[in-house]
Amino acid sequence: MNYKSAFLVSSLLGLGTVVHGQTSNNNQFWVEGYGRAIVTSNNLKAEAADNKTSTNTVYGYTLFDLSNNLRTKNLWANAILRGYSPFGGFFGTGTVFNFRQFQLGGNIGKAVSYELGDINVGEGMSHYSVNNFDDLYSRFESPLLSQRKDILLYENFNFGNLWRLQGVQSRAKFKVGDLIDTVSLYGFAARTNATDDRTVADRILSGGRVGIDVLKYLNVGGNYVALLDVPINTATMKYRNEILSGNAKLNMPIGNDIFVHAGTDLGMSSYTNTNSVTNVSVSYKDYYYEGLAGITYKPIKLKFTATYREVGPQFSSPTAQTRRVNNVAGTQLFSQIAGVARSQSLFDRYTQENMYNRVILPTLQEFNPIYSNIHPYGVATPNRRGFILGLKTDTSAKIIDAEFVFENHSEVVGEGVTDPRVFTGIRAGMSFNLGRFIASERNFIFQGGYRAENTTRAGENESGKAGFTLKSTIIDAGVSLEVVKKVDLLAGAKQLVASGSEFISKRDEFNEFLTTELPVKRTYDVKDMVYSVGARYRINNTSHLTFNYNVSDYEDMLTKTRNNTISQYFLNFTMKL
């Protein structure tokens, strides 16, 4: 059966069994759908463009994901079949069909559930153990940008901080008694790399968590994650990495108006890797710990937190340190200017699916420090120590959502020199719903965000000055005005400004800095702007039609041949059934 036939049969089965699903007490079958149609018209302007540079493109597609769900008393299954049709063909020319997702699962009694196939790994685990962290700058951004990012998250299976892998996982929850309320268990296993039966071994990821709720206010738990190669005699590399950690969280009311918060998270990693060809073996262990204290004052819906953390220089946790954004991915829209690869911009990171990474990597990836230099690998970034102070509105606040965060960190040890890097950062933002403030039935939302990072290092070494300063700032602004019921006028802007210099180092196959290459000092003077205006019709809570005009203006003061301006008309119809 070809894919077109499979899609048709699947659709007919879904429609034909709705009645059966409604009349059966033990078996249920139902279908759900997600559809998207996109049309873009793009224009490039660049001083360096020649007659071989593409400067105009029109692109679009329609896709539909049909989710088939079957559930019995103790078993369930899910398969998502995708139909994708690029614009430009006729009568379905170029249409492709493929399966986007397979899942099987079930439950054992009322306490245990399990699933196999495409799984989302990391449920409830420490962010130092499993964490698919999001470093896209600000939650106080225009809906025009957040909608574009939502497409990337959906296409790359980024659900919260979980990693999408293929394997098996299970969870269980048991009611115990009065002192110990519940005990929760979670475990998973997946293969992240397949063997070629010669020089590459199977690489298996496994782990889990034990959590205990004490008196409803305290949760304590332990986490374990292992990423290791299944030994074969001819394998070039023999890799093993383990993380063992424990954490505790306390949330306790004091009277009717105050909640106090406290927590700790600490653990260690163990790394071993052997190259059987060069007969080189490297092993190391390292640590991390974090402590948090906070208080929430409910009458004014404010929460204050203070956090101190330290992560050792060689702490290794691939499932928490793998970057979501791939810094070396090439741009797909206007990929070259006069035969030279176009530099990544903010606009690319919000609009291009290939910018996202889907695999767990054993070594720390390259990153661009102008986007994130304090925590380029999330909270588990190695060689960091410092404190964070945060003030934000309680989640129950409906009119104003705001936060302010200040952080100060330094390296635990200097990278190749005595003096460590010192980092300071500020994140602040606010969303204000004027409509709710004036008790209107319509939403009039104003948003603003700010994030600044400053990195410095003093000192000299034998090869010359090792000191530097790097500053980067990202500013967000957004407006959403519901001029007619369910019809919004939207406007937004995001600006990145970065200047200064930083030393960029490369790592070897053992995740250590290369000793054969000195760090390269790179200088930055970049201004990257994105503007967007448009309108949105909200069909319901999950479906919308949006049309907007975008301008991306990238300016590199040091390398003017990289300067470019991209303008784009963008039509997006998204539906969920």
PEQUIWO-V246800 format. One record per pair of residues at least 4 apart in sequence whose C-alpha atoms are under 8 Angstrom apart, sorted by the first residue. I is the first residue (numbers start at 0). GAP is how many residues later the second one is. If there is no record, write none. Layout:
i	gap
I	GAP
I	GAP
This chain:
i	gap
0	4
0	5
1	4
2	4
2	93
2	94
2	95
3	4
3	93
4	4
5	4
6	4
6	74
6	76
6	90
7	4
8	4
9	4
9	58
10	4
10	55
11	4
12	4
13	4
13	15
13	16
13	17
13	54
14	16
15	4
16	4
16	12
16	13
17	4
17	11
17	12
18	4
19	4
19	8
19	9
20	6
20	7
20	8
20	9
21	6
23	4
25	46
25	47
26	43
26	44
26	45
26	46
27	42
27	43
27	44
28	39
28	40
28	41
28	42
29	38
29	39
29	40
30	35
30	36
30	37
30	38
31	34
31	35
31	36
31	544
31	545
32	31
32	32
32	33
32	34
32	542
32	543
32	544
33	30
33	31
33	32
33	540
33	541
33	542
33	543
34	27
34	28
34	29
34	30
34	538
34	539
34	540
34	541
35	26
35	27
35	28
35	536
35	537
35	538
35	539
36	23
36	24
36	25
36	26
36	534
36	535
36	536
36	537
37	22
37	23
37	24
37	532
37	533
37	534
37	535
38	19
38	20
38	21
38	22
38	531
38	532
38	533
39	18
39	19
39	20
39	528
39	529
39	530
39	531
40	15
40	16
40	17
40	18
40	527
40	528
40	529
41	13
41	14
41	15
41	16
41	524
41	525
41	526
41	527
42	12
42	13
42	14
42	523
42	524
42	525
43	10
43	11
43	12
43	290
43	520
43	521
43	522
43	523
44	4
44	10
44	519
44	520
44	521
45	291
45	515
45	516
45	517
45	518
45	519
46	514
46	516
46	517
47	289
47	290
47	513
47	514
47	515
48	4
48	288
48	289
49	287
49	288
51	286
51	287
52	283
52	284
52	285
52	286
53	280
53	283
54	279
58	28
59	26
59	27
60	23
60	24
60	25
60	26
61	22
61	23
61	24
61	25
62	19
62	20
62	21
62	22
63	18
63	19
63	20
64	15
64	16
64	17
64	18
64	35
65	14
65	15
65	16
66	11
66	12
66	13
66	14
67	10
67	11
67	12
68	7
68	8
68	9
68	10
69	6
69	7
69	8
70	4
70	5
70	6
71	4
73	32
73	33
73	34
73	35
74	29
74	30
74	31
74	32
75	28
75	29
75	30
76	25
76	26
76	27
76	28
77	23
77	24
77	25
77	26
78	20
78	21
78	22
78	23
78	24
79	19
79	20
79	21
79	22
80	16
80	17
80	18
80	19
80	20
81	15
81	16
81	17
81	18
82	12
82	13
82	14
82	15
83	11
83	12
83	13
84	7
84	8
84	9
84	10
84	11
85	8
85	9
88	4
88	5
100	17
101	15
101	16
102	12
102	13
102	14
102	15
102	16
103	11
103	12
103	13
104	8
104	9
104	10
104	11
105	7
105	8
105	9
106	4
106	5
106	6
106	7
107	4
107	5
110	61
110	62
110	63
111	58
111	59
111	60
111	61
112	57
112	58
112	59
113	54
113	55
113	56
113	57
114	4
114	53
114	54
114	55
115	50
115	51
115	52
115	53
116	49
116	50
116	51
117	46
117	47
117	48
117	49
118	45
118	46
118	47
118	48
118	49
118	50
119	39
119	42
119	43
119	44
119	45
120	9
120	41
120	42
120	43
120	44
120	48
120	67
121	8
121	9
121	39
121	40
121	41
122	39
122	63
123	85
124	4
124	5
124	83
124	84
124	98
125	4
125	5
125	97
125	119
125	121
125	139
126	4
126	193
126	252
126	253
127	189
127	192
127	251
127	252
128	94
128	95
128	96
128	114
128	116
128	188
128	190
128	191
129	31
129	32
129	187
129	189
129	190
130	30
130	31
130	32
130	188
130	189
130	190
130	247
131	26
131	28
131	29
131	30
131	31
131	187
131	188
131	189
131	190
131	191
131	192
132	28
132	187
132	190
132	191
132	244
132	245
133	27
133	190
133	244
134	189
134	190
134	237
134	241
134	243
136	234
136	314
136	337
137	311
137	312
137	313
137	338
138	310
139	289
139	290
139	291
139	307
139	308
139	309
139	336
139	337
139	338
140	4
140	5
140	306
140	307
140	308
140	335
140	336
140	337
140	351
140	353
141	4
141	305
141	334
141	335
141	336
141	337
141	338
141	348
141	349
141	350
141	351
142	4
142	335
142	337
142	347
142	349
143	4
143	346
143	347
143	348
143	388
143	389
143	390
143	404
144	4
144	205
144	347
145	4
146	4
147	4
147	202
147	203
148	4
148	201
148	202
149	4
150	4
151	4
151	198
151	199
151	200
151	201
151	204
152	4
152	5
152	6
153	4
153	5
154	198
155	197
155	200
155	201
155	202
156	6
156	7
157	4
157	5
157	6
158	4
162	195
163	194
164	25
164	26
164	27
165	24
165	25
166	21
166	22
166	23
166	24
167	20
167	21
167	22
168	17
168	18
168	19
168	20
169	16
169	17
169	18
170	13
170	14
170	15
170	16
171	12
171	13
171	14
172	9
172	10
172	11
172	12
173	8
173	9
173	10
174	6
174	7
174	8
175	4
175	5
175	6
175	7
176	4
176	5
177	37
178	35
178	36
179	32
179	33
179	34
179	35
180	31
180	32
180	33
180	34
180	35
181	30
181	31
181	32
182	27
182	28
182	29
182	30
183	25
183	26
183	27
183	28
184	23
184	24
184	25
184	26
185	22
185	23
185	24
186	19
186	20
186	21
186	22
187	18
187	19
187	20
188	15
188	16
188	17
188	18
189	14
189	15
189	16
190	11
190	12
190	13
190	14
191	10
191	11
191	12
191	13
191	167
191	168
192	8
192	9
192	10
192	11
193	6
193	7
193	8
193	9
194	4
194	5
194	6
194	7
194	8
195	4
195	5
196	4
196	35
197	36
197	37
198	35
198	36
198	37
198	38
199	35
199	36
199	37
200	28
200	29
200	30
200	31
200	34
200	36
200	37
201	27
201	28
201	29
202	24
202	25
202	26
202	27
203	22
203	23
203	24
203	25
203	26
204	20
204	21
204	22
204	23
205	19
205	20
205	21
206	16
206	17
206	18
206	19
207	15
207	16
207	17
208	12
208	13
208	14
208	15
209	11
209	12
209	13
210	8
210	9
210	10
210	11
211	7
211	8
211	9
212	4
212	5
212	6
212	7
213	4
213	5
213	6
216	33
216	34
216	35
217	30
217	31
217	32
217	33
217	34
218	29
218	30
218	31
219	26
219	27
219	28
219	29
220	25
220	26
220	27
221	22
221	23
221	24
221	25
222	20
222	21
222	22
222	23
223	18
223	19
223	20
223	21
224	17
224	18
224	19
225	14
225	15
225	16
225	17
226	12
226	13
226	14
226	15
227	10
227	11
227	12
227	13
228	9
228	10
228	11
230	4
230	7
234	41
235	39
235	40
235	41
236	36
236	37
236	38
236	39
237	35
237	36
237	37
237	38
238	32
238	33
238	34
238	35
239	31
239	32
239	33
240	28
240	29
240	30
240	31
240	75
240	76
241	27
241	28
241	29
241	75
242	24
242	25
242	26
242	27
242	73
242	74
243	23
243	24
243	25
244	20
244	21
244	22
244	23
245	19
245	20
245	21
246	16
246	17
246	18
246	19
247	15
247	16
247	17
248	12
248	13
248	14
248	15
249	10
249	11
249	12
249	13
250	8
250	9
250	10
250	11
251	7
251	8
251	9
252	4
252	5
252	6
252	7
253	4
253	5
253	6
256	40
256	41
256	42
257	37
257	38
257	39
257	40
258	36
258	37
258	38
258	39
259	33
259	34
259	35
259	36
260	31
260	32
260	33
260	34
260	35
261	29
261	30
261	31
261	32
262	28
262	29
262	30
263	25
263	26
263	27
263	28
264	24
264	25
264	26
265	21
265	22
265	23
265	24
266	20
266	21
266	22
267	17
267	18
267	19
267	20
267	47
268	16
268	17
268	18
268	46
268	47
268	48
269	13
269	14
269	15
269	16
269	46
270	11
270	12
270	13
270	14
270	45
271	9
271	10
271	11
271	12
272	8
272	9
272	10
272	237
273	5
273	6
273	7
273	8
274	4
274	5
274	6
275	4
281	228
283	30
284	29
284	30
285	26
285	27
285	28
285	29
285	30
286	24
286	25
286	28
287	21
287	22
287	23
287	24
287	27
288	20
288	21
288	22
289	17
289	18
289	19
289	20
290	16
290	17
290	18
291	13
291	14
291	15
291	16
292	12
292	13
292	14
293	9
293	10
293	11
293	12
294	8
294	9
294	10
295	5
295	6
295	7
295	8
295	98
296	4
296	5
296	6
297	4
297	96
300	92
300	93
300	94
300	95
300	96
301	89
301	90
301	91
301	92
302	87
302	88
302	89
302	90
302	91
303	85
303	86
303	87
303	88
304	83
304	84
304	85
304	86
305	81
305	82
305	83
305	84
306	80
306	81
306	82
307	77
307	78
307	79
307	80
308	75
308	76
308	77
308	78
309	73
309	74
309	75
309	76
309	102
310	4
310	69
310	70
310	71
310	72
310	73
310	74
310	101
311	70
311	71
311	72
311	100
312	69
312	70
312	71
312	99
312	100
313	68
313	69
314	67
314	68
315	5
315	66
316	4
316	63
317	4
317	42
317	43
317	44
317	45
317	46
318	41
318	42
319	57
319	58
319	60
320	43
320	56
320	57
320	59
320	60
321	38
321	39
321	40
321	42
321	43
321	55
322	34
322	42
322	53
322	54
322	55
323	32
323	33
323	34
324	24
324	30
324	31
324	32
325	29
325	30
325	31
325	41
326	17
326	28
326	39
326	40
326	41
327	38
328	25
328	26
329	5
329	11
329	12
329	13
329	14
329	25
330	4
330	10
330	11
330	12
330	13
330	17
330	21
330	24
331	20
331	22
333	8
334	6
334	7
335	4
335	5
335	6
336	4
336	5
336	225
341	220
342	219
343	4
343	5
344	4
344	183
344	209
345	4
345	150
345	182
345	183
345	184
346	4
346	183
346	205
347	4
347	7
348	6
360	4
361	149
362	144
362	146
362	147
362	148
363	13
363	143
363	147
365	140
366	9
367	4
367	5
368	4
368	7
368	133
369	100
369	101
369	102
369	128
370	101
371	4
371	81
372	80
372	82
373	35
373	49
373	50
373	51
373	79
373	81
374	4
374	5
374	6
375	5
376	4
376	5
382	28
382	29
382	30
383	25
383	26
383	27
383	28
384	24
384	25
384	26
384	27
385	21
385	22
385	23
385	24
386	20
386	21
386	22
387	17
387	18
387	19
387	20
388	16
388	17
388	18
389	13
389	14
389	15
389	16
390	12
390	13
390	14
391	9
391	10
391	11
391	12
392	4
392	7
392	8
392	9
392	10
393	7
394	6
396	4
397	35
397	38
398	32
398	33
398	34
398	35
398	37
398	38
399	30
399	31
399	32
399	33
400	29
400	30
400	31
401	26
401	27
401	28
401	29
402	24
402	25
402	26
402	27
403	22
403	23
403	24
403	25
404	21
404	22
404	23
405	18
405	19
405	20
405	21
406	16
406	17
406	18
406	19
407	14
407	15
407	16
407	17
408	13
408	14
408	15
409	10
409	11
409	12
409	13
410	9
410	10
410	11
411	8
412	5
412	6
412	7
413	4
413	5
413	6
413	7
414	5
416	42
416	43
416	44
416	49
417	41
418	38
418	39
418	40
419	37
419	38
420	34
420	35
420	36
420	37
421	33
421	34
421	35
422	30
422	31
422	32
422	33
423	29
423	30
423	31
424	26
424	27
424	28
424	29
425	24
425	25
425	26
425	27
426	22
426	23
426	24
426	25
427	21
427	22
427	23
428	18
428	19
428	20
428	21
429	17
429	18
429	19
430	14
430	15
430	16
430	17
431	13
431	14
431	15
432	4
432	10
432	11
432	12
432	13
433	4
433	9
433	10
433	11
433	12
434	4
434	5
434	6
434	7
434	8
434	9
434	10
435	4
435	5
435	6
435	7
435	8
441	40
441	41
441	43
442	37
442	38
442	39
443	35
443	36
443	37
443	38
444	34
444	35
444	36
445	31
445	32
445	33
445	34
446	29
446	30
446	31
446	32
447	27
447	28
447	29
447	30
448	25
448	26
448	27
448	28
449	23
449	24
449	25
449	26
450	22
450	23
450	24
451	19
451	20
451	21
451	22
452	18
452	19
452	20
453	15
453	16
453	17
453	18
454	13
454	14
454	15
454	16
455	11
455	12
455	13
455	14
456	9
456	10
456	11
456	12
457	8
457	9
457	10
458	6
458	7
458	8
459	4
459	5
459	6
459	7
460	4
460	5
467	32
467	33
467	34
468	31
468	32
468	33
469	28
469	29
469	30
469	31
469	32
470	27
470	28
470	29
471	24
471	25
471	26
471	27
472	22
472	23
472	24
472	25
473	20
473	21
473	22
473	23
474	19
474	20
474	21
475	16
475	17
475	18
475	19
476	15
476	16
476	17
477	12
477	13
477	14
477	15
478	10
478	11
478	12
478	13
479	8
479	9
479	10
479	11
480	7
480	8
480	9
481	4
481	5
481	6
481	7
482	4
482	5
482	6
483	4
485	51
485	52
485	53
486	48
486	49
486	50
486	51
487	47
487	48
487	49
487	50
488	44
488	45
488	46
488	47
489	43
489	44
489	45
489	46
490	40
490	41
490	42
490	43
491	39
491	40
491	41
492	36
492	37
492	38
492	39
493	35
493	36
493	37
494	32
494	33
494	34
494	35
495	30
495	31
495	32
495	33
496	28
496	29
496	30
496	31
497	26
497	27
497	28
497	29
498	24
498	25
498	26
498	27
499	23
499	24
499	25
500	20
500	21
500	22
500	23
501	19
501	20
501	21
502	16
502	17
502	18
502	19
503	15
503	16
503	17
503	18
504	8
504	9
504	13
504	14
504	15
505	7
505	8
505	11
505	13
506	4
506	5
506	6
506	7
507	4
507	5
507	6
513	4
523	32
523	34
524	31
524	32
524	33
525	28
525	29
525	30
525	31
526	27
526	28
526	29
527	24
527	25
527	26
527	27
528	22
528	23
528	24
528	25
529	20
529	21
529	22
529	23
530	19
530	20
530	21
531	16
531	17
531	18
531	19
532	15
532	16
532	17
533	12
533	13
533	14
533	15
534	11
534	12
534	13
535	8
535	9
535	10
535	11
536	7
536	8
536	9
537	5
537	6
537	7
538	4
538	5
538	6
539	4
541	32
541	33
541	34
542	30
542	31
542	32
542	33
543	29
543	30
543	31
544	26
544	27
544	28
544	29
545	25
545	26
545	27
546	22
546	23
546	24
546	25
547	21
547	22
547	23
548	18
548	19
548	20
548	21
549	17
549	18
549	19
549	20
550	14
550	15
550	16
550	17
551	13
551	14
551	15
552	10
552	11
552	12
552	13
553	8
553	9
553	10
553	11
554	5
554	7
554	8
554	9
555	4
555	6
555	7
558	4
